């Protein structure tokens, strides 16, 4: 997962965990996208996350 995240970041994309944090390697869940859609994806999934994934 780290190699994929690095490729995305080097290409100008953004990578985070489901809450927008930088713990995606430790937590095991990841959101990735370009600068135009990234925040919209986080906003769209937020209401559907169970409490255990909102930490």
Phi and psi restraints in degrees (range 20) as a CNS / XPLOR table:
assign (resid 1 and name C) (resid 2 and name N)
       (resid 2 and name CA) (resid 2 and name C) 1.0 -63.7 20.0 2
assign (resid 2 and name N) (resid 2 and name CA)
       (resid 2 and name C) (resid 3 and name N) 1.0 -39.4 20.0 2
assign (resid 2 and name C) (resid 3 and name N)
       (resid 3 and name CA) (resid 3 and name C) 1.0 -65.4 20.0 2
assign (resid 3 and name N) (resid 3 and name CA)
       (resid 3 and name C) (resid 4 and name N) 1.0 -41.6 20.0 2
assign (resid 3 and name C) (resid 4 and name N)
       (resid 4 and name CA) (resid 4 and name C) 1.0 -64.0 20.0 2
assign (resid 4 and name N) (resid 4 and name CA)
       (resid 4 and name C) (resid 5 and name N) 1.0 -41.5 20.0 2
assign (resid 4 and name C) (resid 5 and name N)
       (resid 5 and name CA) (resid 5 and name C) 1.0 -62.5 20.0 2
assign (resid 5 and name N) (resid 5 and name CA)
       (resid 5 and name C) (resid 6 and name N) 1.0 -41.4 20.0 2
assign (resid 5 and name C) (resid 6 and name N)
       (resid 6 and name CA) (resid 6 and name C) 1.0 -62.7 20.0 2
assign (resid 6 and name N) (resid 6 and name CA)
       (resid 6 and name C) (resid 7 and name N) 1.0 -43.0 20.0 2
assign (resid 6 and name C) (resid 7 and name N)
       (resid 7 and name CA) (resid 7 and name C) 1.0 -60.4 20.0 2
assign (resid 7 and name N) (resid 7 and name CA)
       (resid 7 and name C) (resid 8 and name N) 1.0 -44.0 20.0 2
assign (resid 7 and name C) (resid 8 and name N)
       (resid 8 and name CA) (resid 8 and name C) 1.0 -63.0 20.0 2
assign (resid 8 and name N) (resid 8 and name CA)
       (resid 8 and name C) (resid 9 and name N) 1.0 -45.5 20.0 2
assign (resid 8 and name C) (resid 9 and name N)
       (resid 9 and name CA) (resid 9 and name C) 1.0 -65.7 20.0 2
assign (resid 9 and name N) (resid 9 and name CA)
       (resid 9 and name C) (resid 10 and name N) 1.0 -40.3 20.0 2
assign (resid 9 and name C) (resid 10 and name N)
       (resid 10 and name CA) (resid 10 and name C) 1.0 -66.1 20.0 2
assign (resid 10 and name N) (resid 10 and name CA)
       (resid 10 and name C) (resid 11 and name N) 1.0 -26.7 20.0 2
assign (resid 10 and name C) (resid 11 and name N)
       (resid 11 and name CA) (resid 11 and name C) 1.0 -86.1 20.0 2
assign (resid 11 and name N) (resid 11 and name CA)
       (resid 11 and name C) (resid 12 and name N) 1.0 1.3 20.0 2
assign (resid 11 and name C) (resid 12 and name N)
       (resid 12 and name CA) (resid 12 and name C) 1.0 97.0 20.0 2
assign (resid 12 and name N) (resid 12 and name CA)
       (resid 12 and name C) (resid 13 and name N) 1.0 6.0 20.0 2
assign (resid 12 and name C) (resid 13 and name N)
       (resid 13 and name CA) (resid 13 and name C) 1.0 -86.1 20.0 2
assign (resid 13 and name N) (resid 13 and name CA)
       (resid 13 and name C) (resid 14 and name N) 1.0 175.9 20.0 2
assign (resid 13 and name C) (resid 14 and name N)
       (resid 14 and name CA) (resid 14 and name C) 1.0 -119.2 20.0 2
assign (resid 14 and name N) (resid 14 and name CA)
       (resid 14 and name C) (resid 15 and name N) 1.0 146.0 20.0 2
assign (resid 14 and name C) (resid 15 and name N)
       (resid 15 and name CA) (resid 15 and name C) 1.0 -138.0 20.0 2
assign (resid 15 and name N) (resid 15 and name CA)
       (resid 15 and name C) (resid 16 and name N) 1.0 136.7 20.0 2
assign (resid 15 and name C) (resid 16 and name N)
       (resid 16 and name CA) (resid 16 and name C) 1.0 -156.9 20.0 2
assign (resid 16 and name N) (resid 16 and name CA)
       (resid 16 and name C) (resid 17 and name N) 1.0 177.6 20.0 2
assign (resid 16 and name C) (resid 17 and name N)
       (resid 17 and name CA) (resid 17 and name C) 1.0 -81.5 20.0 2
assign (resid 17 and name N) (resid 17 and name CA)
       (resid 17 and name C) (resid 18 and name N) 1.0 -177.4 20.0 2
assign (resid 17 and name C) (resid 18 and name N)
       (resid 18 and name CA) (resid 18 and name C) 1.0 -63.3 20.0 2
assign (resid 18 and name N) (resid 18 and name CA)
       (resid 18 and name C) (resid 19 and name N) 1.0 -20.5 20.0 2
assign (resid 18 and name C) (resid 19 and name N)
       (resid 19 and name CA) (resid 19 and name C) 1.0 -101.2 20.0 2
assign (resid 19 and name N) (resid 19 and name CA)
       (resid 19 and name C) (resid 20 and name N) 1.0 5.5 20.0 2
assign (resid 19 and name C) (resid 20 and name N)
       (resid 20 and name CA) (resid 20 and name C) 1.0 91.6 20.0 2
assign (resid 20 and name N) (resid 20 and name CA)
       (resid 20 and name C) (resid 21 and name N) 1.0 3.4 20.0 2
assign (resid 20 and name C) (resid 21 and name N)
       (resid 21 and name CA) (resid 21 and name C) 1.0 -84.6 20.0 2
assign (resid 21 and name N) (resid 21 and name CA)
       (resid 21 and name C) (resid 22 and name N) 1.0 -179.9 20.0 2
assign (resid 21 and name C) (resid 22 and name N)
       (resid 22 and name CA) (resid 22 and name C) 1.0 -105.2 20.0 2
assign (resid 22 and name N) (resid 22 and name CA)
       (resid 22 and name C) (resid 23 and name N) 1.0 18.2 20.0 2
assign (resid 22 and name C) (resid 23 and name N)
       (resid 23 and name CA) (resid 23 and name C) 1.0 -96.7 20.0 2
assign (resid 23 and name N) (resid 23 and name CA)
       (resid 23 and name C) (resid 24 and name N) 1.0 25.0 20.0 2
assign (resid 23 and name C) (resid 24 and name N)
       (resid 24 and name CA) (resid 24 and name C) 1.0 -63.9 20.0 2
assign (resid 24 and name N) (resid 24 and name CA)
       (resid 24 and name C) (resid 25 and name N) 1.0 -29.6 20.0 2
assign (resid 24 and name C) (resid 25 and name N)
       (resid 25 and name CA) (resid 25 and name C) 1.0 -70.3 20.0 2
assign (resid 25 and name N) (resid 25 and name CA)
       (resid 25 and name C) (resid 26 and name N) 1.0 -37.5 20.0 2
assign (resid 25 and name C) (resid 26 and name N)
       (resid 26 and name CA) (resid 26 and name C) 1.0 -77.8 20.0 2
assign (resid 26 and name N) (resid 26 and name CA)
       (resid 26 and name C) (resid 27 and name N) 1.0 -40.5 20.0 2
assign (resid 26 and name C) (resid 27 and name N)
       (resid 27 and name CA) (resid 27 and name C) 1.0 -79.1 20.0 2
assign (resid 27 and name N) (resid 27 and name CA)
       (resid 27 and name C) (resid 28 and name N) 1.0 -29.2 20.0 2
assign (resid 27 and name C) (resid 28 and name N)
       (resid 28 and name CA) (resid 28 and name C) 1.0 85.7 20.0 2
assign (resid 28 and name N) (resid 28 and name CA)
       (resid 28 and name C) (resid 29 and name N) 1.0 9.2 20.0 2
assign (resid 28 and name C) (resid 29 and name N)
       (resid 29 and name CA) (resid 29 and name C) 1.0 -126.8 20.0 2
assign (resid 29 and name N) (resid 29 and name CA)
       (resid 29 and name C) (resid 30 and name N) 1.0 144.8 20.0 2
assign (resid 29 and name C) (resid 30 and name N)
       (resid 30 and name CA) (resid 30 and name C) 1.0 -141.9 20.0 2
assign (resid 30 and name N) (resid 30 and name CA)
       (resid 30 and name C) (resid 31 and name N) 1.0 144.6 20.0 2
assign (resid 30 and name C) (resid 31 and name N)
       (resid 31 and name CA) (resid 31 and name C) 1.0 -124.6 20.0 2
assign (resid 31 and name N) (resid 31 and name CA)
       (resid 31 and name C) (resid 32 and name N) 1.0 135.0 20.0 2
assign (resid 31 and name C) (resid 32 and name N)
       (resid 32 and name CA) (resid 32 and name C) 1.0 -139.8 20.0 2
assign (resid 32 and name N) (resid 32 and name CA)
       (resid 32 and name C) (resid 33 and name N) 1.0 148.1 20.0 2
assign (resid 32 and name C) (resid 33 and name N)
       (resid 33 and name CA) (resid 33 and name C) 1.0 -178.2 20.0 2
assign (resid 33 and name N) (resid 33 and name CA)
       (resid 33 and name C) (resid 34 and name N) 1.0 177.6 20.0 2
assign (resid 33 and name C) (resid 34 and name N)
       (resid 34 and name CA) (resid 34 and name C) 1.0 -84.0 20.0 2
assign (resid 34 and name N) (resid 34 and name CA)
       (resid 34 and name C) (resid 35 and name N) 1.0 176.0 20.0 2
assign (resid 34 and name C) (resid 35 and name N)
       (resid 35 and name CA) (resid 35 and name C) 1.0 -67.7 20.0 2
assign (resid 35 and name N) (resid 35 and name CA)
       (resid 35 and name C) (resid 36 and name N) 1.0 -20.3 20.0 2
assign (resid 35 and name C) (resid 36 and name N)
       (resid 36 and name CA) (resid 36 and name C) 1.0 -80.4 20.0 2
assign (resid 36 and name N) (resid 36 and name CA)
       (resid 36 and name C) (resid 37 and name N) 1.0 -33.1 20.0 2
assign (resid 36 and name C) (resid 37 and name N)
       (resid 37 and name CA) (resid 37 and name C) 1.0 -110.1 20.0 2
assign (resid 37 and name N) (resid 37 and name CA)
       (resid 37 and name C) (resid 38 and name N) 1.0 -12.5 20.0 2
assign (resid 37 and name C) (resid 38 and name N)
       (resid 38 and name CA) (resid 38 and name C) 1.0 -57.7 20.0 2
assign (resid 38 and name N) (resid 38 and name CA)
       (resid 38 and name C) (resid 39 and name N) 1.0 -52.1 20.0 2
assign (resid 38 and name C) (resid 39 and name N)
       (resid 39 and name CA) (resid 39 and name C) 1.0 -64.0 20.0 2
assign (resid 39 and name N) (resid 39 and name CA)
       (resid 39 and name C) (resid 40 and name N) 1.0 -36.4 20.0 2
assign (resid 39 and name C) (resid 40 and name N)
       (resid 40 and name CA) (resid 40 and name C) 1.0 -64.6 20.0 2
assign (resid 40 and name N) (resid 40 and name CA)
       (resid 40 and name C) (resid 41 and name N) 1.0 -37.6 20.0 2
assign (resid 40 and name C) (resid 41 and name N)
       (resid 41 and name CA) (resid 41 and name C) 1.0 -65.5 20.0 2
assign (resid 41 and name N) (resid 41 and name CA)
       (resid 41 and name C) (resid 42 and name N) 1.0 -46.5 20.0 2
assign (resid 41 and name C) (resid 42 and name N)
       (resid 42 and name CA) (resid 42 and name C) 1.0 -59.4 20.0 2
assign (resid 42 and name N) (resid 42 and name CA)
       (resid 42 and name C) (resid 43 and name N) 1.0 -42.3 20.0 2
assign (resid 42 and name C) (resid 43 and name N)
       (resid 43 and name CA) (resid 43 and name C) 1.0 -65.3 20.0 2
assign (resid 43 and name N) (resid 43 and name CA)
       (resid 43 and name C) (resid 44 and name N) 1.0 -38.7 20.0 2
assign (resid 43 and name C) (resid 44 and name N)
       (resid 44 and name CA) (resid 44 and name C) 1.0 -69.4 20.0 2
assign (resid 44 and name N) (resid 44 and name CA)
       (resid 44 and name C) (resid 45 and name N) 1.0 -36.0 20.0 2
assign (resid 44 and name C) (resid 45 and name N)
       (resid 45 and name CA) (resid 45 and name C) 1.0 -86.0 20.0 2
assign (resid 45 and name N) (resid 45 and name CA)
       (resid 45 and name C) (resid 46 and name N) 1.0 -21.3 20.0 2
assign (resid 45 and name C) (resid 46 and name N)
       (resid 46 and name CA) (resid 46 and name C) 1.0 -52.8 20.0 2
assign (resid 46 and name N) (resid 46 and name CA)
       (resid 46 and name C) (resid 47 and name N) 1.0 -45.3 20.0 2
assign (resid 46 and name C) (resid 47 and name N)
       (resid 47 and name CA) (resid 47 and name C) 1.0 -68.0 20.0 2
assign (resid 47 and name N) (resid 47 and name CA)
       (resid 47 and name C) (resid 48 and name N) 1.0 -15.5 20.0 2
assign (resid 47 and name C) (resid 48 and name N)
       (resid 48 and name CA) (resid 48 and name C) 1.0 -99.8 20.0 2
assign (resid 48 and name N) (resid 48 and name CA)
       (resid 48 and name C) (resid 49 and name N) 1.0 -2.6 20.0 2
assign (resid 48 and name C) (resid 49 and name N)
       (resid 49 and name CA) (resid 49 and name C) 1.0 -79.8 20.0 2
assign (resid 49 and name N) (resid 49 and name CA)
       (resid 49 and name C) (resid 50 and name N) 1.0 133.0 20.0 2
assign (resid 49 and name C) (resid 50 and name N)
       (resid 50 and name CA) (resid 50 and name C) 1.0 -70.5 20.0 2
assign (resid 50 and name N) (resid 50 and name CA)
       (resid 50 and name C) (resid 51 and name N) 1.0 159.1 20.0 2
assign (resid 50 and name C) (resid 51 and name N)
       (resid 51 and name CA) (resid 51 and name C) 1.0 -53.3 20.0 2
assign (resid 51 and name N) (resid 51 and name CA)
       (resid 51 and name C) (resid 52 and name N) 1.0 -32.9 20.0 2
assign (resid 51 and name C) (resid 52 and name N)
       (resid 52 and name CA) (resid 52 and name C) 1.0 -65.4 20.0 2
assign (resid 52 and name N) (resid 52 and name CA)
       (resid 52 and name C) (resid 53 and name N) 1.0 -23.7 20.0 2
assign (resid 52 and name C) (resid 53 and name N)
       (resid 53 and name CA) (resid 53 and name C) 1.0 -97.2 20.0 2
assign (resid 53 and name N) (resid 53 and name CA)
       (resid 53 and name C) (resid 54 and name N) 1.0 -3.3 20.0 2
assign (resid 53 and name C) (resid 54 and name N)
       (resid 54 and name CA) (resid 54 and name C) 1.0 -91.7 20.0 2
assign (resid 54 and name N) (resid 54 and name CA)
       (resid 54 and name C) (resid 55 and name N) 1.0 6.7 20.0 2
